[in-house]
């Protein structure tokens, strides 16, 4: 398997990306919602095996000091082969930010720790549905 990375959003089948999220598993996302958030993010990465979408990620960046990475996802059969690491590096490099923050799924901290990410002591969030965030393990 030879996975290539691209930021070309025009080639993305949003229903396929929703399937990648379900199978990863990163939850049920609708195709229209995925399209909206990926189009609204200044930095995007799509992982392809031939013409098949197998992973993705996105970031928001000010291009200098800070970026935040979201929605890094890789199909299970492509995990453990360095593809998530490559997506993370692609996003961090393209963000051109000195400091890169990350919003990750609880339980994946060890993966990100291997890449040099550290838990923050003062990060806080204001969420539209805090109870769902609490139930998902994202907040106290």
C-alpha positions, -999 to 999 in steps of 0.1 A, spaced: 0 0 0 14 34 -11 -5 62 6 -1 97 -8 -11 130 8 -28 159 -8 -46 191 2 -68 190 -30 -103 193 -17 -119 191 -52 -112 153 -54 -130 144 -21 -161 123 -20 -177 135 12 -198 104 16 -166 83 15 -150 106 41 -181 101 64 -175 63 60 -139 67 70 -150 85 101 -175 57 110 -150 29 104 -120 46 121 -141 49 145 -144 86 151 -182 87 151 -210 94 128 -205 125 107 -227 136 79 -211 143 45 -225 179 43 -211 187 78 -177 173 69 -176 193 37 -184 225 56 -157 221 83 -130 209 59 -138 238 34 -137 262 64 -103 250 75 -73 267 60 -51 236 62 -64 202 50 -48 168 44 -63 139 25 -47 104 24 -51 84 -7 -43 48 -17 -46 51 -54 -80 68 -59 -94 56 -26 -97 80 3 -82 63 34 -76 92 59 -78 129 65 -72 157 89 -76 195 91 -62 225 110 -70 262 116 -40 284 117 -31 321 120 0 312 99 25 324 125 19 317 162 -9 292 166 -27 264 149 -52 238 161 -55 204 145 -88 186 143 -104 154 128 -73 133 121 -88 100 109 -73 69 93 -91 37 83 -83 8 106 -65 -12 80 -42 18 73 -35 25 110 -1 15 125 17 21 93 27 57 99 -2 73 80 -16 92 110 20 104 118 24 116 82 -10 134 83 -1 151 115 33 163 101 16 175 69 -9 196 89 17 210 113 41 219 85 14 235 63 0 255 93 33 275 95 26 280 132 52 280 160 27 264 184 4 236 174 -26 226 196 -47 195 191 -82 185 198 -82 147 200 -104 117 209 -99 106 245 -78 75 247 -55 85 218 -31 106 240 -3 80 237 -2 83 199 1 121 201 26 120 229 49 100 207 48 129 182 58 154 209 24 167 219 19 173 257 -13 177 278 -20 213 286 -28 224 321 -48 255 313 -67 247 281 -104 253 284 -134 251 261 -168 266 257 -191 241 241 -226 243 226 -234 210 243 -212 205 273 -231 174 286 -223 156 253 -186 166 257 -186 154 293 -202 121 283 -176 117 255 -147 122 280 -136 155 265 -142 177 296 -145 173 333 
